[in-house]
């Protein structure tokens, strides 16, 4: 378009196209996926009527390119946002499920211990029990049960 030196003018032209696209087209679809081709043509003509710079290019190809680029970027952004929301929802569901399982298993142990009026064995006692069972095997290979008090 010959606007490399006039960045602000280029941005103004992009804004014209962007506003028309947002107002009239389905932003979740790319330009080739738009159902109403006549509407696309009307937007090109409307953009050309708002800026003489667009009139310099035959067939409105500049407006068409700007619309295509904007819609590609916008639909990709919307798709990424949807995927991020779905991923976040799956993670939250897994976290809730994990917490439910943790809470359920913790309350089951507490319930069993309270029903039997027993305290869970301490780490030291479990280690001592394991050592005494492994060292108390008889000559015939059978383990003897040692009751500690």
C-alpha positions as CSV (number, residue, x, y, z in Angstrom):
1,X,0.0,0.0,0.0
2,X,3.0,2.3,0.2
3,X,2.3,3.2,3.8
4,X,5.5,1.9,5.4
5,X,6.5,5.5,6.3
6,X,3.0,6.4,7.5
7,X,2.3,3.9,10.2
8,X,-0.4,6.0,11.8
9,X,-2.3,6.3,8.5
10,X,-2.0,2.5,8.0
11,X,-3.4,1.9,11.5
12,X,-6.4,4.2,10.8
13,X,-7.2,2.2,7.6
14,X,-6.9,-1.0,9.6
15,X,-9.3,0.4,12.2
16,X,-11.9,1.2,9.5
17,X,-11.8,-2.4,8.3
18,X,-11.7,-3.9,11.8
19,X,-14.8,-1.9,12.9
20,X,-16.7,-3.0,9.8
21,X,-15.8,-6.6,10.3
22,X,-16.7,-6.7,13.9
23,X,-20.0,-5.0,13.2
24,X,-21.1,-7.1,10.2
25,X,-19.3,-10.4,10.1
26,X,-19.1,-13.6,12.2
27,X,-15.7,-13.1,13.9
28,X,-15.4,-16.8,14.8
29,X,-15.1,-17.7,11.1
30,X,-12.3,-16.8,8.6
31,X,-13.2,-14.8,5.5
32,X,-13.4,-17.9,3.3
33,X,-15.9,-19.4,5.8
34,X,-18.3,-16.5,5.8
35,X,-21.6,-17.6,4.5
36,X,-22.9,-14.3,3.0
37,X,-20.5,-13.3,0.2
38,X,-22.7,-10.4,-0.8
39,X,-22.2,-8.9,2.7
40,X,-18.5,-9.2,2.3
41,X,-18.7,-7.3,-1.0
42,X,-20.8,-4.6,0.7
43,X,-18.2,-4.2,3.5
44,X,-15.5,-3.7,0.9
45,X,-17.5,-1.0,-0.8
46,X,-18.3,0.6,2.6
47,X,-14.6,0.7,3.5
48,X,-13.8,2.2,0.1
49,X,-16.4,4.9,0.7
50,X,-14.8,5.7,4.1
51,X,-11.3,6.1,2.7
52,X,-10.1,7.2,-0.7
53,X,-6.9,5.2,-0.2
54,X,-8.9,2.0,-0.6
55,X,-10.3,3.3,-3.9
56,X,-6.8,3.3,-5.4
57,X,-6.7,-0.5,-5.5
58,X,-8.7,-2.3,-8.1
59,X,-11.3,-4.8,-6.9
60,X,-10.9,-3.8,-3.2
61,X,-8.2,-6.4,-2.7
62,X,-6.5,-4.4,0.0
63,X,-9.7,-4.3,2.1
64,X,-10.2,-8.0,1.4
65,X,-6.7,-8.8,2.6
66,X,-7.1,-6.7,5.7
67,X,-10.4,-8.4,6.5
68,X,-8.9,-11.8,5.9
69,X,-5.9,-11.1,8.2
70,X,-8.1,-9.7,10.9
71,X,-10.6,-12.6,10.8
72,X,-7.7,-15.2,10.8
73,X,-6.2,-13.6,13.9
74,X,-9.5,-13.1,15.6
75,X,-10.8,-16.6,15.0
76,X,-7.5,-18.1,16.1
77,X,-7.6,-16.0,19.3
78,X,-11.2,-17.1,20.0
79,X,-10.3,-20.7,19.4
80,X,-7.3,-20.5,21.7
81,X,-9.4,-18.8,24.4
82,X,-12.0,-21.6,24.2
83,X,-9.3,-24.3,24.4
84,X,-7.8,-22.5,27.4
85,X,-11.1,-22.4,29.2
86,X,-11.8,-26.1,28.4
87,X,-8.3,-27.0,29.7
88,X,-8.9,-24.9,32.9
89,X,-12.3,-26.6,33.4
90,X,-10.7,-30.1,33.0
91,X,-7.9,-29.2,35.5
92,X,-10.4,-27.9,38.0
93,X,-12.5,-31.0,37.7
94,X,-9.5,-33.3,38.2
95,X,-8.4,-31.2,41.2
96,X,-11.9,-31.5,42.7
97,X,-12.0,-35.2,42.1
98,X,-8.5,-35.6,43.6
99,X,-9.6,-33.7,46.7
100,X,-12.8,-35.7,47.0
101,X,-10.8,-39.0,46.9
102,X,-8.3,-37.7,49.4
103,X,-11.0,-36.5,51.7
104,X,-13.0,-39.7,51.3
105,X,-10.0,-42.0,52.0
106,X,-8.9,-39.9,55.0
107,X,-12.4,-40.1,56.6
108,X,-12.6,-43.8,55.9
109,X,-9.4,-44.4,57.9
110,X,-10.6,-42.3,60.7
111,X,-13.9,-44.1,60.8
112,X,-12.2,-47.5,60.9
113,X,-9.9,-46.5,63.7
114,X,-12.7,-45.0,65.7
115,X,-14.8,-48.1,65.2
116,X,-12.0,-50.4,66.4
117,X,-11.0,-47.9,69.2
118,X,-7.4,-48.2,67.9
119,X,-4.8,-45.7,67.1
120,X,-3.0,-46.1,63.9
121,X,0.5,-47.5,64.3
122,X,3.3,-45.0,64.4
123,X,6.1,-45.1,61.8
124,X,8.5,-46.3,64.5
125,X,6.2,-49.1,65.5
126,X,5.6,-50.2,61.9
127,X,9.4,-50.3,61.3
128,X,9.9,-52.3,64.5
129,X,7.2,-54.8,63.5
130,X,8.7,-55.3,60.1
131,X,12.2,-55.9,61.6
132,X,10.9,-58.4,64.2
133,X,8.9,-60.4,61.7
134,X,11.8,-60.8,59.3
135,X,14.3,-61.8,62.0
136,X,11.9,-64.3,63.8
137,X,11.9,-67.0,61.2
138,X,12.4,-70.5,62.4
139,X,14.8,-73.1,60.9
140,X,12.0,-74.7,58.9
141,X,11.3,-71.4,57.0
142,X,8.0,-70.5,58.8
143,X,7.7,-67.2,60.4
144,X,6.9,-67.0,64.1
145,X,4.5,-64.4,65.3
146,X,5.9,-62.2,68.0
147,X,3.4,-60.2,70.0
148,X,5.0,-57.1,71.4
149,X,3.4,-55.3,74.4
